[in-house]
Amino acid sequence: MKSAILLSVLVITCSFFPTNLFSKPSLEQVSEFLRNRIEAAGVPPKLSVGEEEIFASVMLPRFYENRIFTPAWSSEKGPLPQADELVKAIQDADKEGLQASDYHLSKIESTLSEVKENQKKKKELNPRRLVDLDLLLTDAFLIYGSHLLSGRVNPETIDAEWFANRREANLAEILQNALDANDIAWTLQSLLPPQVGYKRLRQELARYKMIASQSGWQTIAEGPKLQKGDKNQRVVQLRNRLKASGGMTARNAENDSLFDEQLENDVIRFQKQYGLDADGVVGVATLNALNVSVQERISQIMINMERWRWLPQELGNRHIIVNIANFELGVIEEGKPVLTMRVIVGRNYRRTPVFSDKMTYLVLSPRWHVPQNIAVQDILPMIKRDSLYLAKQNMKVFAGWGTDAKEISPKTIDWTKVTAENFKYRFRQEPGPNNALGDIKFMFPNQFNVYLHDTPSRELFKKAARGFSSGCIRIEKPMELAEYVMHGDPNWNRAKIEAAIKKRIEQAVRLPEPIAVHLLYWTAWVSEDGTLNFREDIYARDKPLLEALQEEPSGS
């Protein structure tokens, strides 16, 4: 009787405290714990390890389902070398402008250390801790990989005028391939933007962090403008500031307080680097740029590295880039700039959007179909001030749209009674020297009705800051760009383009080959000669992105 009771107690005890918990676990036992953990997470899944939330709550279960819940980062002997390799890769996340703490680094390190310590002391491995470690490592790879591939932040959640063509990939499959090939670090590196522009910013991030570790740079005291011939202590501060960021060509200790010609050249180079009027004089704008802290510049570099991660994998063998913040267009071929020009972009209240598309045709001697908002907000007030405004601008008035539109004589309309509320007209400016689109417009059809075009207002290109348009992009060298994009079509050369324009008849011409156009917004980038450039954040887009980068990661 006593033996039967004892046997029953042993059976009951074993049912509540499985012996395999305290023995060397098999892969099957760890898999069972892993499966139970994931299946108990519910729908949608909510997984955590202690207080650490598992963010890839959709992708991670799929990864393990494909493996039939076999652990990815350990064997019967304990953690695999790939676990250490991933830890090292996460520790380097700051080199990409990201935070290692976003990828469970501390929790992974402590759990891995605990498991390894038990191994060293020849203690039994706890399968639950191996499951914790597996979940943390897999989630870290999937989330970090996702951030390297397409950015930590979805730009469309913080900026309504930003439409990114972010790269996509099956990260669960990529992780499995990385495990099979035993190459975690290389796989993560392969997810980074392939373009040299990202790599250059990455190098500058490391350099600026080194500057920050050496106490950065001191500010220059407020005071009157500094220029060649001045001699005072603020000139010494200026020299020290330029030297700290690598902006001094040389230094003569005997004349540190003298603003000489060499220092003037260094200031000019700094001003060009920051998009300022390059006059060699340290006025208010230049002083403000000099006194921005190294930490703020580091943040600016990180922000623009993130923007690189929002771009497509391939920009195109030939492509056009407009950097809105720099007011510049560049034509890139085989990775090298072949044509650059100044541009005019949207005013702050009519901001040029960010997106990528393909230019497919251009229009010679274009008519300008005035957008409704511009007609009401800009042109209607001009008509009320000058009854001959429409005639002077070679504009016609229509009622209705499309083929049903009827031309109306502006003299028959009492413009004093027309308001934004009852406005029912459409304006069209005919080809000619006053046409707002100039002689050519370059079309890459898109939902924003934004395009590149010529302009009769050439004087605006002389200004350093060129935010004057209503959203479209006015370009400095329309004929050169037309000649470039039509290269390859024997029916069109510069002479034929000019002859067609002189006819003042609108004509659409298809490009011999479409060319990718990327409207971008970079406030920090490295130019071809290795110069790190910074620009003013004209649309105040940097701060919301920095705040988003500093937020806690969210689930996916």
RONU-653361 format. One line per field, with one value per residue (C-alpha): residue in three letters; chain; x, y, z. Coordinates in pm, 1 decimal. Layout:
lolo	ALA:... $
pator	A:... $
u	X:... $
v	Y:... $
w	Z:... $
This chain:
lolo	MET:LYS:SER:ALA:ILE:LEU:LEU:SER:VAL:LEU:VAL:ILE:THR:CYS:SER:PHE:PHE:PRO:THR:ASN:LEU:PHE:SER:LYS:PRO:SER:LEU:GLU:GLN:VAL:SER:GLU:PHE:LEU:ARG:ASN:ARG:ILE:GLU:ALA:ALA:GLY:VAL:PRO:PRO:LYS:LEU:SER:VAL:GLY:GLU:GLU:GLU:ILE:PHE:ALA:SER:VAL:MET:LEU:PRO:ARG:PHE:TYR:GLU:ASN:ARG:ILE:PHE:THR:PRO:ALA:TRP:SER:SER:GLU:LYS:GLY:PRO:LEU:PRO:GLN:ALA:ASP:GLU:LEU:VAL:LYS:ALA:ILE:GLN:ASP:ALA:ASP:LYS:GLU:GLY:LEU:GLN:ALA:SER:ASP:TYR:HIS:LEU:SER:LYS:ILE:GLU:SER:THR:LEU:SER:GLU:VAL:LYS:GLU:ASN:GLN:LYS:LYS:LYS:LYS:GLU:LEU:ASN:PRO:ARG:ARG:LEU:VAL:ASP:LEU:ASP:LEU:LEU:LEU:THR:ASP:ALA:PHE:LEU:ILE:TYR:GLY:SER:HIS:LEU:LEU:SER:GLY:ARG:VAL:ASN:PRO:GLU:THR:ILE:ASP:ALA:GLU:TRP:PHE:ALA:ASN:ARG:ARG:GLU:ALA:ASN:LEU:ALA:GLU:ILE:LEU:GLN:ASN:ALA:LEU:ASP:ALA:ASN:ASP:ILE:ALA:TRP:THR:LEU:GLN:SER:LEU:LEU:PRO:PRO:GLN:VAL:GLY:TYR:LYS:ARG:LEU:ARG:GLN:GLU:LEU:ALA:ARG:TYR:LYS:MET:ILE:ALA:SER:GLN:SER:GLY:TRP:GLN:THR:ILE:ALA:GLU:GLY:PRO:LYS:LEU:GLN:LYS:GLY:ASP:LYS:ASN:GLN:ARG:VAL:VAL:GLN:LEU:ARG:ASN:ARG:LEU:LYS:ALA:SER:GLY:GLY:MET:THR:ALA:ARG:ASN:ALA:GLU:ASN:ASP:SER:LEU:PHE:ASP:GLU:GLN:LEU:GLU:ASN:ASP:VAL:ILE:ARG:PHE:GLN:LYS:GLN:TYR:GLY:LEU:ASP:ALA:ASP:GLY:VAL:VAL:GLY:VAL:ALA:THR:LEU:ASN:ALA:LEU:ASN:VAL:SER:VAL:GLN:GLU:ARG:ILE:SER:GLN:ILE:MET:ILE:ASN:MET:GLU:ARG:TRP:ARG:TRP:LEU:PRO:GLN:GLU:LEU:GLY:ASN:ARG:HIS:ILE:ILE:VAL:ASN:ILE:ALA:ASN:PHE:GLU:LEU:GLY:VAL:ILE:GLU:GLU:GLY:LYS:PRO:VAL:LEU:THR:MET:ARG:VAL:ILE:VAL:GLY:ARG:ASN:TYR:ARG:ARG:THR:PRO:VAL:PHE:SER:ASP:LYS:MET:THR:TYR:LEU:VAL:LEU:SER:PRO:ARG:TRP:HIS:VAL:PRO:GLN:ASN:ILE:ALA:VAL:GLN:ASP:ILE:LEU:PRO:MET:ILE:LYS:ARG:ASP:SER:LEU:TYR:LEU:ALA:LYS:GLN:ASN:MET:LYS:VAL:PHE:ALA:GLY:TRP:GLY:THR:ASP:ALA:LYS:GLU:ILE:SER:PRO:LYS:THR:ILE:ASP:TRP:THR:LYS:VAL:THR:ALA:GLU:ASN:PHE:LYS:TYR:ARG:PHE:ARG:GLN:GLU:PRO:GLY:PRO:ASN:ASN:ALA:LEU:GLY:ASP:ILE:LYS:PHE:MET:PHE:PRO:ASN:GLN:PHE:ASN:VAL:TYR:LEU:HIS:ASP:THR:PRO:SER:ARG:GLU:LEU:PHE:LYS:LYS:ALA:ALA:ARG:GLY:PHE:SER:SER:GLY:CYS:ILE:ARG:ILE:GLU:LYS:PRO:MET:GLU:LEU:ALA:GLU:TYR:VAL:MET:HIS:GLY:ASP:PRO:ASN:TRP:ASN:ARG:ALA:LYS:ILE:GLU:ALA:ALA:ILE:LYS:LYS:ARG:ILE:GLU:GLN:ALA:VAL:ARG:LEU:PRO:GLU:PRO:ILE:ALA:VAL:HIS:LEU:LEU:TYR:TRP:THR:ALA:TRP:VAL:SER:GLU:ASP:GLY:THR:LEU:ASN:PHE:ARG:GLU:ASP:ILE:TYR:ALA:ARG:ASP:LYS:PRO:LEU:LEU:GLU:ALA:LEU:GLN:GLU:GLU:PRO:SER:GLY:SER $
pator	A:A:A:A:A:A:A:A:A:A:A:A:A:A:A:A:A:A:A:A:A:A:A:A:A:A:A:A:A:A:A:A:A:A:A:A:A:A:A:A:A:A:A:A:A:A:A:A:A:A:A:A:A:A:A:A:A:A:A:A:A:A:A:A:A:A:A:A:A:A:A:A:A:A:A:A:A:A:A:A:A:A:A:A:A:A:A:A:A:A:A:A:A:A:A:A:A:A:A:A:A:A:A:A:A:A:A:A:A:A:A:A:A:A:A:A:A:A:A:A:A:A:A:A:A:A:A:A:A:A:A:A:A:A:A:A:A:A:A:A:A:A:A:A:A:A:A:A:A:A:A:A:A:A:A:A:A:A:A:A:A:A:A:A:A:A:A:A:A:A:A:A:A:A:A:A:A:A:A:A:A:A:A:A:A:A:A:A:A:A:A:A:A:A:A:A:A:A:A:A:A:A:A:A:A:A:A:A:A:A:A:A:A:A:A:A:A:A:A:A:A:A:A:A:A:A:A:A:A:A:A:A:A:A:A:A:A:A:A:A:A:A:A:A:A:A:A:A:A:A:A:A:A:A:A:A:A:A:A:A:A:A:A:A:A:A:A:A:A:A:A:A:A:A:A:A:A:A:A:A:A:A:A:A:A:A:A:A:A:A:A:A:A:A:A:A:A:A:A:A:A:A:A:A:A:A:A:A:A:A:A:A:A:A:A:A:A:A:A:A:A:A:A:A:A:A:A:A:A:A:A:A:A:A:A:A:A:A:A:A:A:A:A:A:A:A:A:A:A:A:A:A:A:A:A:A:A:A:A:A:A:A:A:A:A:A:A:A:A:A:A:A:A:A:A:A:A:A:A:A:A:A:A:A:A:A:A:A:A:A:A:A:A:A:A:A:A:A:A:A:A:A:A:A:A:A:A:A:A:A:A:A:A:A:A:A:A:A:A:A:A:A:A:A:A:A:A:A:A:A:A:A:A:A:A:A:A:A:A:A:A:A:A:A:A:A:A:A:A:A:A:A:A:A:A:A:A:A:A:A:A:A:A:A:A:A:A:A:A:A:A:A:A:A:A:A:A:A:A:A:A:A:A:A:A:A:A:A:A:A:A:A:A:A:A:A:A:A:A:A:A:A:A:A:A:A:A:A:A:A:A:A:A:A:A:A:A:A:A:A:A:A:A:A:A:A:A:A:A:A:A:A:A:A:A:A:A:A:A:A:A:A:A:A:A:A:A:A:A:A:A:A:A:A:A:A $
u	0.0:278.1:460.3:150.1:107.3:475.8:451.3:145.2:326.1:621.3:393.9:214.0:543.3:688.8:380.7:430.1:810.3:943.6:1280.3:1400.5:1395.1:1697.7:1881.1:2072.3:1793.7:1760.0:1673.0:1330.3:1269.0:1375.1:1160.3:860.3:906.1:952.3:638.8:429.2:558.5:469.0:131.9:33.4:109.0:-241.0:-364.2:-219.7:85.1:216.9:552.5:800.0:1105.8:1072.2:1007.4:1154.7:884.5:934.9:876.5:871.1:554.9:432.4:754.5:915.9:642.9:654.9:1030.4:995.0:699.6:916.9:1180.4:918.4:1017.8:1378.2:1590.1:1805.9:2084.7:2165.5:2228.7:2234.1:2573.4:2440.8:2460.7:2608.6:2890.2:2636.8:2488.7:2818.1:2846.4:2503.1:2587.9:2900.5:2699.3:2441.9:2717.7:2822.1:2472.7:2588.1:2815.3:2497.0:2342.8:2121.0:2100.3:2215.5:1975.1:1682.7:1780.3:1771.3:2148.7:2166.1:1912.7:2085.3:2427.7:2307.4:2114.6:2402.0:2646.7:2425.8:2396.3:2770.2:2853.8:2636.9:2813.3:3149.9:3038.9:2897.5:2549.8:2242.8:2112.8:1764.2:1559.6:1345.0:1653.0:1761.1:1415.9:1446.5:1783.3:1652.6:1355.6:1570.6:1835.8:1586.5:1389.0:1709.3:1817.9:1476.0:1429.6:1787.5:1783.5:1457.0:1604.4:1916.7:1709.7:1433.7:1492.0:1395.8:1118.6:841.4:875.2:509.2:407.6:594.9:576.3:270.8:484.7:736.1:670.6:953.8:1022.2:1165.6:1343.2:1165.9:1285.3:1182.3:1392.8:1286.6:1428.1:1738.2:1798.1:1763.9:2013.9:2253.1:2233.8:2286.8:2588.0:2719.4:2759.7:2542.5:2760.6:2805.5:2432.6:2342.7:2599.0:2450.1:2119.0:2270.5:2217.6:2470.2:2529.0:2859.1:2673.3:2566.3:2914.2:3064.8:2819.9:2898.4:3267.8:3189.0:2969.7:3268.3:3491.0:3247.2:3197.3:3574.0:3562.3:3284.8:3491.6:3766.3:3524.4:3403.1:3462.3:3414.3:3176.6:3294.2:3189.7:2923.1:3045.7:3083.4:3156.5:3505.8:3695.2:4042.9:4263.1:4093.8:4316.8:4161.6:4084.2:3771.7:3996.6:4184.9:3849.2:3762.8:4088.5:4037.2:3682.3:3785.3:4076.6:3851.8:3631.4:3921.7:3859.1:4203.0:4461.4:4748.1:4819.3:5084.8:5099.6:5268.7:4972.0:4675.3:4494.5:4528.7:4256.3:4485.3:4423.4:4471.6:4205.7:3976.6:4012.3:3931.5:3618.0:3513.6:3556.7:3347.1:3075.1:3057.1:3039.6:2736.3:2560.5:2624.9:2724.0:3093.9:3234.4:3500.3:3335.8:3206.9:2870.2:2559.6:2472.1:2827.9:2873.4:2549.1:2665.9:3006.8:2843.8:2620.0:2748.1:2921.9:2641.5:2383.0:2591.9:2615.8:2237.5:2213.4:2439.8:2234.6:1911.6:2039.6:2177.5:1822.8:1696.1:1939.1:1778.4:1444.4:1572.0:1530.0:1805.3:1893.1:1871.9:1929.0:2240.9:2144.6:1936.2:1849.5:1870.0:1721.7:1838.2:1560.5:1749.3:2053.3:1853.4:2051.6:1994.8:2252.2:2251.7:2437.9:2572.0:2769.3:2790.3:2950.0:2790.7:2778.1:2562.1:2474.3:2262.8:2087.2:1715.6:1429.6:1201.7:871.7:811.6:773.2:392.6:399.9:671.9:816.8:734.9:987.2:939.8:1093.2:954.0:1058.0:1081.2:922.7:870.5:927.9:709.2:848.8:682.1:443.5:113.7:66.6:-258.3:-276.0:-356.7:-678.3:-511.8:-265.7:-545.5:-744.9:-468.4:-218.8:-372.0:-720.3:-581.6:-355.5:-655.5:-844.8:-551.8:-493.0:-776.3:-518.9:-317.8:-446.6:-373.9:-24.7:47.6:-96.3:-355.2:-690.8:-996.5:-1209.3:-1527.1:-1519.7:-1250.8:-1131.8:-1289.1:-1604.0:-1415.4:-1530.5:-1310.3:-1455.8:-1355.8:-1222.5:-1394.7:-1733.8:-1656.7:-1706.5:-1391.6:-1481.1:-1754.0:-1541.7:-1421.3:-1248.3:-1587.7:-1760.3:-1455.8:-1552.0:-1289.8:-970.6:-666.8:-425.2:-108.9:-6.8:351.9:575.0:853.5:640.5:516.6:579.4:712.1:959.6:1043.8:1053.8:895.7:1019.7:749.1:757.2:379.9:296.9:11.6:147.8:151.2:512.6:768.3:1088.3:1061.6:1232.2:1149.3:1163.5:1268.8:1639.6:1754.9:1634.6:1907.3:2164.9:2023.5:2177.2:1839.9:1597.8:1258.4:1028.4:812.3:467.8:600.7:739.4:1112.2:1251.7:1586.4:1881.7:1991.4:1681.2:1843.3:2139.4:1907.4:1685.1:1987.9:2103.6:1773.6:1712.7:2060.0:2016.7:1728.0:1868.9:1564.2:1650.6:1961.6:2007.6:1946.0:1623.7:1500.6:1563.0:1391.4:1083.3:1062.8:1070.4:746.1:563.7:346.8:316.7:477.5:526.4:837.6:893.8:1238.1:1433.5:1478.8:1304.2:1528.4:1475.2:1411.2:1460.3:1338.0:1527.1:1584.7:1937.3:2059.4:2390.9:2584.1:2938.2:3024.1:3239.1:3557.3:3500.7:3364.9:3098.7:2822.9:2545.1:2238.1:1966.1:1654.9:1431.7:1114.8:1176.5:1184.6:1489.1:1347.8:1043.9:1267.9:1523.9:1246.6:1109.3:1455.9:1479.9:1143.3:1105.8:1082.5:733.0:606.7:564.0 $
v	0.0:241.2:159.5:239.5:575.3:658.7:572.9:799.3:1087.4:1045.6:1047.7:1361.3:1532.8:1454.4:1589.8:1930.4:1943.1:1782.8:1625.9:1764.2:2113.7:2029.9:1803.5:1874.8:1979.2:1830.3:2038.9:1876.1:1992.4:2350.4:2343.3:2237.2:2525.7:2761.4:2638.8:2664.9:3016.9:3138.7:2962.7:3111.2:3464.2:3501.9:3686.4:3932.6:3784.9:3956.9:3818.1:3939.8:3826.7:3968.4:4337.9:4326.5:4342.6:4131.5:4380.1:4153.0:3991.7:3890.9:3806.5:3617.8:3349.8:3290.1:3243.0:2974.0:2808.9:2763.3:2599.4:2380.9:2570.3:2450.2:2701.8:2917.4:3027.0:2721.9:2349.9:2076.0:2215.4:2569.5:2899.8:2891.7:3126.4:3313.0:3455.5:3629.6:3750.7:3914.4:4076.0:4228.1:4356.4:4519.7:4679.4:4856.6:4994.8:5342.9:5343.4:5343.3:5626.9:5383.0:5286.9:4943.3:4963.7:4937.8:4577.6:4415.9:4443.7:4453.4:4174.3:3956.7:4015.1:3930.8:3621.1:3498.5:3559.4:3367.3:3067.2:3064.4:3094.3:2793.2:2604.9:2694.5:2572.5:2258.4:2342.4:2213.6:2436.3:2572.8:2533.3:2833.3:3056.5:2916.3:3004.2:3356.3:3394.1:3264.5:3500.3:3800.3:3724.2:3654.4:3968.8:4173.2:4049.1:4103.8:4455.3:4570.5:4421.9:4599.9:4931.6:4886.5:4788.8:5049.5:5285.3:5295.8:5548.8:5540.0:5891.0:5910.1:5897.8:6219.7:6415.5:6423.5:6542.4:6258.5:5951.1:5699.5:5399.7:5196.6:4870.6:4550.2:4194.7:3876.3:3917.4:3582.3:3414.8:3634.3:3536.6:3167.6:3203.0:3390.9:3112.7:2846.9:3033.0:3111.5:3478.4:3706.8:4019.8:4018.3:3961.5:4262.7:4476.4:4370.4:4527.5:4877.3:5126.4:5034.2:5391.3:5564.4:5865.8:5660.1:5519.5:5869.0:5994.5:5688.7:5781.6:6141.6:6023.5:5835.7:6141.3:6377.0:6135.1:6138.1:6518.8:6499.3:6259.0:6523.6:6786.5:6911.8:7279.3:7599.8:7869.5:8203.2:8497.9:8733.8:9058.9:9260.5:9086.8:8946.7:9005.7:9025.9:9270.0:9223.7:9134.0:9023.5:8727.2:8632.6:8563.5:8311.4:8150.9:8139.1:7963.5:7711.1:7643.0:7577.5:7362.0:7147.3:7046.1:7006.9:7334.1:7495.4:7462.2:7560.9:7756.7:8009.4:8040.3:8381.5:8536.3:8351.1:8673.4:8819.2:8759.8:8711.3:8610.2:8243.0:8254.9:8439.3:8151.4:7902.4:8100.5:8105.9:7729.7:7692.0:7916.6:7708.4:7395.1:7536.3:7698.1:8054.8:8363.8:8298.0:8644.8:8551.9:8768.1:8616.9:8789.2:8677.4:8380.0:8245.2:8292.9:8105.3:7815.1:7808.2:7798.5:7498.6:7227.2:6911.3:6703.5:6885.4:6818.1:6451.2:6438.8:6602.6:6336.2:6058.4:6208.1:6207.9:5854.7:5752.1:5929.7:5726.4:5411.8:5524.6:5518.8:5240.1:4981.1:5117.6:5487.4:5414.4:5396.8:5745.8:5951.5:6302.7:6408.0:6730.9:6814.5:7046.8:7172.9:7259.6:7416.0:7205.8:6951.2:6693.8:6450.0:6132.7:5878.8:5570.1:5714.5:6041.6:6388.2:6495.9:6808.1:7031.2:7341.6:7564.2:7525.2:7713.1:7507.1:7558.5:7823.0:7694.8:7708.7:7535.6:7284.9:7066.6:6702.7:6420.7:6121.7:5925.7:5873.9:5847.7:6133.1:6016.8:6327.7:6700.9:6981.0:7258.2:7601.1:7479.1:7631.2:7684.0:7545.3:7744.6:7528.8:7629.5:7732.2:7960.9:8105.6:8199.6:8293.8:8464.3:8565.0:8678.4:8954.4:9071.7:9095.8:9305.6:9545.9:9562.5:9494.7:9439.3:9183.7:8880.9:9044.0:9147.6:8792.4:8637.7:8447.1:8312.5:8245.2:7931.5:7802.8:7428.5:7170.8:6937.1:6936.1:7104.5:7411.2:7735.5:8041.0:8354.2:8714.7:8849.8:9180.5:9014.3:8920.1:9155.3:9055.8:9271.2:9019.9:8709.4:8551.1:8232.2:8088.4:8152.6:8118.7:7901.9:7985.4:7835.3:8028.2:7921.6:8109.0:8074.5:8008.8:8313.0:8500.5:8571.0:8214.7:8102.2:7767.1:7928.5:7741.2:7380.2:7163.8:6816.7:6566.8:6270.4:6222.6:6200.6:6252.2:6590.1:6751.5:6852.8:6880.5:7056.4:7366.0:7671.1:8017.4:8378.0:8495.4:8425.9:8676.1:8451.7:8197.7:8444.0:8418.1:8172.4:8055.2:7982.4:7885.2:8091.4:7849.5:7703.2:7349.1:7276.8:7307.0:7583.4:7493.4:7708.8:7524.1:7390.9:7372.2:7170.0:6929.0:6893.6:6821.7:6556.6:6369.5:6373.0:6235.6:5920.6:6050.0:6150.8:6370.7:6605.4:6810.0:7153.3:7340.7:7150.7:7204.3:7579.4:7594.8:7417.0:7656.1:7961.9:7848.0:7914.7:7608.2:7361.6:7029.7:6715.8:6510.2:6161.2:6084.3:5812.8:5645.1:5722.0:5857.0:5822.8:6143.8:6158.6:6465.2:6441.3:6646.6:6626.0:6870.4:6684.1:6499.4:6440.5:6575.1:6405.9:6575.1:6439.6:6763.6:6723.1:6974.6:7100.6:7302.1:7490.8:7284.2:7511.7:7304.1:7214.7:6844.0:6748.1:6793.2:6562.0:6293.6:6322.2:6290.9:5984.2:5825.2:5868.4:5709.3:5351.8:5097.1:4981.1:4634.0:4504.4 $
w	0.0:98.2:-226.5:-431.4:-254.5:-302.7:-672.8:-709.6:-540.1:-774.0:-1079.0:-960.7:-877.2:-1215.7:-1392.0:-1228.4:-1230.5:-1549.6:-1501.8:-1836.6:-1688.7:-1479.2:-1717.3:-2031.0:-2272.8:-2617.0:-2920.7:-2918.3:-2562.7:-2640.2:-2954.3:-2748.6:-2505.7:-2800.5:-2976.6:-2660.5:-2597.5:-2946.7:-2963.8:-2627.6:-2754.9:-2898.5:-3206.9:-3279.7:-3105.7:-2793.2:-2697.5:-2438.8:-2247.7:-1901.1:-1959.6:-2311.0:-2576.8:-2888.5:-3171.4:-3477.3:-3345.7:-3692.5:-3872.5:-3582.9:-3546.4:-3921.5:-3903.7:-3635.8:-3805.8:-4115.2:-3893.6:-3720.4:-3404.3:-3402.2:-3206.2:-3432.2:-3199.0:-2986.1:-3002.3:-2735.1:-2633.5:-2580.9:-2772.6:-3121.1:-3237.3:-3451.8:-3129.7:-3046.2:-3403.2:-3384.5:-3050.6:-3204.4:-3502.1:-3272.6:-3066.3:-3387.1:-3455.5:-3355.2:-3661.3:-3871.6:-3671.7:-3479.3:-3111.0:-2997.2:-2702.0:-2945.8:-3022.1:-2675.7:-2642.3:-2260.4:-2216.1:-2476.1:-2319.3:-1969.0:-2081.3:-2295.7:-2010.8:-1768.9:-2001.9:-2073.9:-1703.6:-1628.6:-1907.5:-1759.6:-1417.2:-1580.3:-1456.6:-1634.1:-1914.8:-1856.8:-2178.4:-2085.8:-2081.9:-2417.6:-2553.1:-2406.7:-2575.3:-2907.8:-2910.6:-2823.0:-3083.7:-3361.4:-3283.1:-3271.7:-3615.3:-3773.0:-3633.3:-3686.5:-4035.6:-4109.5:-3994.0:-4207.5:-4508.5:-4510.4:-4218.5:-3854.2:-3921.8:-4180.0:-4332.2:-4429.0:-4061.2:-3981.9:-4310.4:-4535.7:-4828.3:-4812.7:-5026.8:-5009.1:-5232.5:-4946.4:-5009.7:-4916.1:-4853.9:-4674.1:-4360.8:-4215.4:-4525.1:-4512.9:-4149.1:-4233.0:-4517.6:-4288.2:-4030.3:-4295.7:-4437.2:-4087.7:-4184.8:-3973.1:-3987.6:-4365.7:-4417.4:-4205.9:-4386.8:-4719.9:-4616.1:-4600.6:-4884.7:-5155.8:-5272.8:-5200.3:-5057.3:-4755.5:-4701.4:-4708.0:-4445.6:-4233.4:-4239.6:-4144.8:-3857.7:-3715.0:-3760.5:-3591.8:-3302.8:-3258.6:-3249.7:-2988.7:-2775.5:-2772.5:-2631.1:-2968.6:-3033.9:-2839.9:-2956.4:-3089.1:-2875.0:-3004.8:-3151.8:-3470.4:-3798.9:-3845.1:-4167.4:-4314.4:-4125.4:-3787.0:-3494.1:-3165.8:-2941.7:-3140.9:-3441.2:-3225.1:-3137.8:-3507.4:-3590.6:-3309.4:-3424.3:-3785.9:-3676.4:-3454.5:-3749.1:-3991.9:-4172.4:-4140.5:-4418.1:-4188.3:-3873.2:-3773.5:-3394.0:-3416.8:-3595.0:-3443.4:-3357.6:-3711.5:-3969.8:-4268.1:-4628.0:-4553.6:-4281.4:-4521.5:-4767.9:-4490.4:-4404.3:-4770.7:-4786.2:-4469.4:-4613.1:-4930.2:-4718.9:-4538.0:-4835.2:-4718.8:-4916.2:-4970.3:-4900.5:-4643.5:-4378.3:-4052.5:-4023.8:-3835.2:-4060.4:-4068.4:-3693.8:-3625.9:-3844.5:-3671.8:-3328.4:-3393.4:-3159.2:-3278.5:-3124.1:-3335.5:-3645.4:-3547.5:-3523.3:-3865.1:-4015.2:-3851.7:-3983.8:-4338.8:-4312.2:-4225.2:-4537.6:-4746.8:-4605.3:-4748.0:-5105.9:-5363.5:-5401.2:-5745.4:-5829.5:-6198.2:-6413.5:-6531.4:-6293.2:-6188.5:-5823.9:-5695.0:-5344.0:-5232.9:-4926.6:-5140.7:-5427.5:-5672.6:-5949.4:-6051.6:-6342.2:-6244.8:-6491.3:-6387.1:-6036.2:-6152.7:-6191.0:-6556.3:-6521.5:-6224.4:-6196.8:-5947.6:-5894.4:-5733.0:-5509.5:-5330.4:-5069.3:-4713.4:-4740.5:-5083.1:-5014.8:-5287.8:-5203.5:-5180.4:-5412.1:-5700.6:-6050.1:-6415.4:-6664.1:-6990.0:-7202.5:-7226.0:-7359.0:-7578.3:-7566.8:-7296.7:-7204.0:-6833.0:-6699.9:-6379.3:-6073.8:-5898.9:-5573.6:-5755.5:-5968.8:-5659.3:-5418.4:-5651.9:-5984.2:-5881.7:-5653.0:-5941.0:-6175.9:-5921.7:-5898.9:-6276.5:-6523.2:-6800.9:-6604.3:-6800.8:-7136.2:-7027.9:-6916.6:-7234.5:-7030.5:-7142.2:-6928.2:-6957.4:-6801.9:-6737.1:-6796.3:-7069.4:-7416.4:-7282.9:-7164.6:-7327.7:-7363.0:-7205.3:-7263.2:-6929.5:-7009.3:-6962.2:-6602.2:-6308.1:-6123.2:-5821.9:-5738.9:-5789.8:-5464.2:-5360.7:-5270.5:-5605.9:-5833.2:-6133.1:-6396.0:-6529.7:-6648.1:-6920.3:-7008.3:-7373.7:-7491.7:-7500.0:-7325.9:-7014.1:-6969.8:-6610.6:-6737.2:-6974.3:-7294.0:-7168.8:-6903.7:-6812.3:-6723.5:-6488.7:-6435.3:-6065.1:-5821.7:-5707.4:-6051.3:-5987.5:-6267.7:-6371.6:-6590.2:-6729.5:-6595.1:-6722.1:-6372.6:-6415.0:-6151.8:-5866.9:-5940.5:-5804.6:-5452.4:-5203.9:-5069.1:-5351.8:-5211.1:-5434.9:-5637.3:-5581.5:-5551.1:-5897.5:-5963.5:-6181.3:-6333.7:-6431.0:-6747.5:-6926.3:-7270.0:-7139.5:-6961.4:-7269.5:-7483.1:-7234.2:-7194.3:-7575.1:-7649.2:-7851.6:-8063.0:-8405.3:-8469.4:-8184.1:-8113.9:-7960.1:-8287.0:-8356.3:-7998.6:-8026.8:-8367.0:-8232.1:-7936.0:-8164.8:-8327.4:-7998.1:-8050.8:-7764.8:-7858.5:-7649.5:-7724.9:-7585.7:-7442.9:-7625.3:-7286.0:-6954.6:-6681.3:-6306.5:-6113.2:-5736.6:-5548.9:-5219.8:-4907.7:-4770.4:-4507.8:-4480.8:-4751.1:-4874.0:-5217.9:-5480.0:-5352.7:-4999.2:-4849.5:-4580.9:-4651.7:-4425.6:-4519.5:-4339.2:-4272.5:-4483.8:-4434.3:-4066.1:-4152.5:-3942.5:-3591.8:-3627.8:-3776.6:-3496.8:-3238.9:-3418.1:-3426.9:-3050.4:-2973.9:-2850.6:-3134.2:-3224.5:-3311.8:-3664.1 $
